[in-house]
């Protein structure tokens, strides 16, 4: 099986058609079709089928894609090693994190970091929590920032900040006048919650169960920023991590504590036994200043749990 077959398969999945993949890769459509056919022949089954003139992934395609992208990622890492040798004078910092941090917090921290280290090239990857941990296990990044729980024998996990769940809602909402919002206050209110696969979502569901309340869920989303944006549009009350909500940057919403204490701990994840780059220390200092500034600006409380 050739690397070009994997690249063609990935390109077709991303672009949605053979013709689009061919344009992206600078190849003819017939050449891409032949490579795809050879790929399917070597696999022993089809990874696409046609429906109403469209090329759609087969049921097996998702598992194939996951493995293909791991191989392509490994090849990309090897190419980076080659590039690093060709330009050894440029320092590189590789970080990986989850969408809720990537969409608001990290870009603001990088803005400050760049002022001190304009010569450092930052490789900034965004994955699900499990994919982030997998990258760290493979030592594909210098460090990761995720919310706990995280545990693996080859990783060093250091809690940095702890916050609680808060409610994000429009300033014009009747509940905005309250200092704290309880589960009882949210009876009948349309809610915006993180998806069920998020660990803290289970705690939120349990908070309502303890009170015998069935929540009215209008929107489920994958990250805090999108939940806050939905609240800004008046779709309901979002229950989210206060630290991340503090970066939502909207003058139309308020953030109020949710009375059921649900804690979120942001942690630094590194490969155990590997010496930390000085750039990472500098980044963490910028993160600390950013969190302190956010708290001072918004009035939100975030506990600092120690020096990383």
SULGI-V96255 format. One record per run of one state. SS is the DSSP state (A for helix, B for strand, O for the rest). FROM is the first residue (numbers start at 1). TO is the last residue. Records with the same first field share a line. If there is no record, write none. Layout:
SS = FROM-TO / FROM-TO
//
This chain:
O = 1-2 / 16-17 / 26-28 / 44-47 / 52-53 / 58-60 / 87-91 / 98-98 / 103-104 / 117-120 / 127-128 / 138-142 / 148-154 / 171-173 / 178-179 / 182-183 / 187-189 / 195-198 / 211-215 / 222-223 / 233-236 / 246-252 / 259-262 / 272-277 / 299-302 / 305-308
A = 3-15 / 18-25 / 29-43 / 61-86 / 99-102 / 105-116 / 129-137 / 174-177 / 184-186 / 199-210 / 224-232 / 242-245 / 278-298
B = 48-51 / 54-57 / 92-97 / 121-126 / 143-147 / 155-170 / 180-181 / 190-194 / 216-221 / 237-241 / 253-258 / 263-271 / 303-304
//
